[in-house]
Amino acid sequence: MPSTITKAAEGYYRRAFTVDEIIAMQDAGIISEDENFELIEGEIVPMGPKYSAHERIKSKVAMALVRACPPELIVGFETSIFLSSDTFVEPDISVYPERLRSQEVRGPDVSLAIEVAASSLAYDLNLKAKLYARHGVREYWVVDANERVAFVHLAPSETGWGSVTRKGPEEVLRSTAVPDFKFRLIDA
């Protein structure tokens, strides 16, 4: 079977894409820049619309991160992170070295990736968490916009995260990447 074929969860074969092919399709206008999707192990995964709670939490966390971020780091918003030749993700918020252009950012460069989930909680806590760990993202948060709780993932490895901690709405969130950052989800 050629490497451009993947088998979907329901058992049917699909054609797999590479990051380079997706970029070429965007450059050619086949895929619009407005389309919101990620490439997960060769498969195009459409991302759903963002709702009020999602956008408010994302904005409030991002504002606090920007204020606390040291000058050698940058806070990215839905920046494409290229994890491999067939996988790119676009976390809601990411923190990475300021010296890198966004297209140069790879997994180990990401000090913190944050996904705010309203309808994608299971996806973000399972498949995406595994991808981020396997590709060396140093810290990963999933924020449940409905319950206002965060799942803080630390110590990535090929097999998963060494530590996953649930933080309630009134607990203070801190990041190893941005030591001056403090935030409570109840304040969003």
C-alpha positions as CSV (number, residue, x, y, z in Angstrom):
1,M,0.0,0.0,0.0
2,P,1.5,3.5,-0.9
3,S,2.5,5.8,1.9
4,T,-0.1,8.3,0.7
5,I,-2.9,6.1,1.8
6,T,-4.3,6.1,5.4
7,K,-7.0,4.0,7.0
8,A,-9.7,6.0,8.7
9,A,-11.3,5.0,12.0
10,E,-14.3,3.4,10.3
11,G,-11.9,1.2,8.3
12,Y,-12.1,2.8,4.9
13,Y,-8.9,3.9,3.1
14,R,-8.2,7.5,2.4
15,R,-5.5,9.4,0.6
16,A,-3.1,11.0,3.1
17,F,-1.6,14.4,2.6
18,T,1.7,16.0,3.6
19,V,2.2,19.5,5.0
20,D,4.0,20.4,1.7
21,E,1.0,19.3,-0.3
22,I,-1.4,21.3,1.8
23,I,0.8,24.4,1.5
24,A,0.9,23.9,-2.3
25,M,-2.9,23.6,-2.4
26,Q,-3.2,26.8,-0.4
27,D,-0.7,28.6,-2.7
28,A,-2.7,27.4,-5.7
29,G,-6.0,28.6,-4.2
30,I,-7.4,25.0,-4.0
31,I,-7.7,25.4,-0.3
32,S,-8.8,28.9,0.9
33,E,-6.8,30.7,3.6
34,D,-10.1,31.1,5.5
35,E,-10.6,27.3,5.9
36,N,-10.0,26.3,9.5
37,F,-8.5,22.8,9.7
38,E,-5.5,20.8,11.0
39,L,-3.5,18.0,9.3
40,I,-3.4,15.1,11.7
41,E,-1.1,12.2,10.5
42,G,-2.1,12.9,6.8
43,E,-5.8,13.5,7.3
44,I,-7.5,16.9,7.0
45,V,-9.5,17.5,10.2
46,P,-12.0,20.4,9.9
47,M,-12.1,22.6,13.0
48,G,-15.5,23.7,14.3
49,P,-16.8,27.2,14.9
50,K,-15.7,29.1,18.0
51,Y,-18.4,30.1,20.5
52,S,-18.6,33.0,22.9
53,A,-17.2,31.2,26.0
54,H,-14.3,29.8,23.9
55,E,-13.4,33.2,22.5
56,R,-13.6,35.0,25.8
57,I,-11.4,32.5,27.7
58,K,-8.9,32.5,24.8
59,S,-8.7,36.3,24.8
60,K,-8.4,36.7,28.6
61,V,-5.7,34.0,28.9
62,A,-3.8,35.4,25.9
63,M,-3.9,38.9,27.3
64,A,-2.5,37.7,30.6
65,L,0.2,35.7,28.9
66,V,1.2,38.6,26.7
67,R,1.5,40.9,29.8
68,A,3.7,38.3,31.6
69,C,5.8,37.1,28.6
70,P,9.5,37.8,28.7
71,P,10.9,39.5,25.5
72,E,12.6,36.4,24.2
73,L,9.3,34.6,23.9
74,I,6.3,35.4,21.7
75,V,2.6,34.5,22.2
76,G,1.1,33.1,19.0
77,F,-2.6,32.9,18.2
78,E,-3.7,29.9,16.1
79,T,-0.1,29.6,14.7
80,S,0.5,26.5,12.6
81,I,2.9,24.2,14.4
82,F,4.5,21.7,12.1
83,L,5.0,18.5,14.1
84,S,6.0,16.3,11.2
85,S,5.8,16.0,7.5
86,D,2.2,14.9,7.7
87,T,1.0,16.7,10.8
88,F,0.4,20.3,11.7
89,V,-1.8,21.7,14.4
90,E,-3.0,25.2,15.3
91,P,-3.4,25.6,19.0
92,D,-5.5,28.5,20.2
93,I,-2.5,29.9,21.9
94,S,1.2,29.0,21.8
95,V,4.4,30.3,23.3
96,Y,7.7,29.9,21.5
97,P,11.0,31.7,20.9
98,E,10.6,35.2,19.5
99,R,13.6,34.6,17.1
100,L,11.6,32.0,15.1
101,R,9.2,32.9,12.3
102,S,5.9,31.1,12.7
103,Q,6.6,28.6,9.8
104,E,9.9,27.6,11.6
105,V,8.2,26.6,14.8
106,R,8.4,22.8,15.6
107,G,7.2,20.8,18.5
108,P,10.2,21.1,20.8
109,D,10.2,24.9,20.2
110,V,6.8,25.3,21.8
111,S,7.1,26.1,25.5
112,L,3.3,26.1,26.0
113,A,0.4,25.1,23.8
114,I,-3.1,25.9,24.9
115,E,-6.3,24.5,23.4
116,V,-9.6,26.0,24.5
117,A,-12.3,23.4,24.1
118,A,-16.1,23.9,24.0
119,S,-17.1,21.0,21.8
120,S,-13.7,19.4,21.1
121,L,-12.7,18.4,24.7
122,A,-12.3,14.6,24.1
123,Y,-10.3,15.2,20.9
124,D,-8.0,17.7,22.6
125,L,-7.5,15.5,25.7
126,N,-6.8,12.4,23.8
127,L,-5.5,12.4,20.2
128,K,-4.0,16.0,20.3
129,A,-2.5,15.4,23.7
130,K,-0.7,12.3,22.4
131,L,0.5,14.2,19.4
132,Y,1.9,17.2,21.4
133,A,3.7,14.8,23.8
134,R,5.1,12.6,21.1
135,H,6.5,15.7,19.2
136,G,8.1,17.3,22.3
137,V,5.8,20.3,23.1
138,R,7.0,21.1,26.6
139,E,3.7,22.1,28.3
140,Y,0.2,21.6,27.0
141,W,-3.1,22.9,28.5
142,V,-6.6,22.0,27.6
143,V,-9.1,24.5,28.9
144,D,-12.7,23.2,29.1
145,A,-14.6,26.4,28.2
146,N,-17.9,25.0,29.5
147,E,-16.7,24.0,33.0
148,R,-13.8,26.5,33.2
149,V,-11.3,23.9,34.3
150,A,-7.9,23.3,32.8
151,F,-5.9,20.1,32.3
152,V,-2.2,20.9,32.6
153,H,0.1,18.4,30.9
154,L,3.8,18.3,31.8
155,A,6.8,16.1,31.1
156,P,6.2,15.0,27.5
157,S,7.6,11.7,26.1
158,E,7.1,9.4,23.1
159,T,4.4,7.5,25.1
160,G,2.5,10.5,26.6
161,W,2.6,12.9,29.5
162,G,4.4,12.3,32.8
163,S,1.9,14.5,34.6
164,V,-1.7,15.7,34.0
165,T,-3.2,17.9,36.6
166,R,-6.8,19.2,36.7
167,K,-7.1,22.8,37.8
168,G,-10.5,24.1,38.9
169,P,-11.9,27.5,38.1
170,E,-10.6,29.2,41.2
171,E,-7.1,27.6,41.2
172,V,-4.2,29.7,39.9
173,L,-2.8,28.5,36.6
174,R,1.0,29.0,36.2
175,S,3.3,28.1,33.4
176,T,6.9,26.9,33.6
177,A,7.4,28.7,30.3
178,V,6.3,32.1,31.6
179,P,7.2,32.3,35.3
180,D,5.4,35.7,35.9
181,F,2.1,34.4,34.5
182,K,-0.8,33.7,36.9
183,F,-4.4,33.3,35.9
184,R,-7.7,31.9,37.3
185,L,-10.3,30.7,34.9
186,I,-13.1,32.1,37.1
187,D,-11.8,35.5,36.1
188,A,-12.4,35.0,32.4
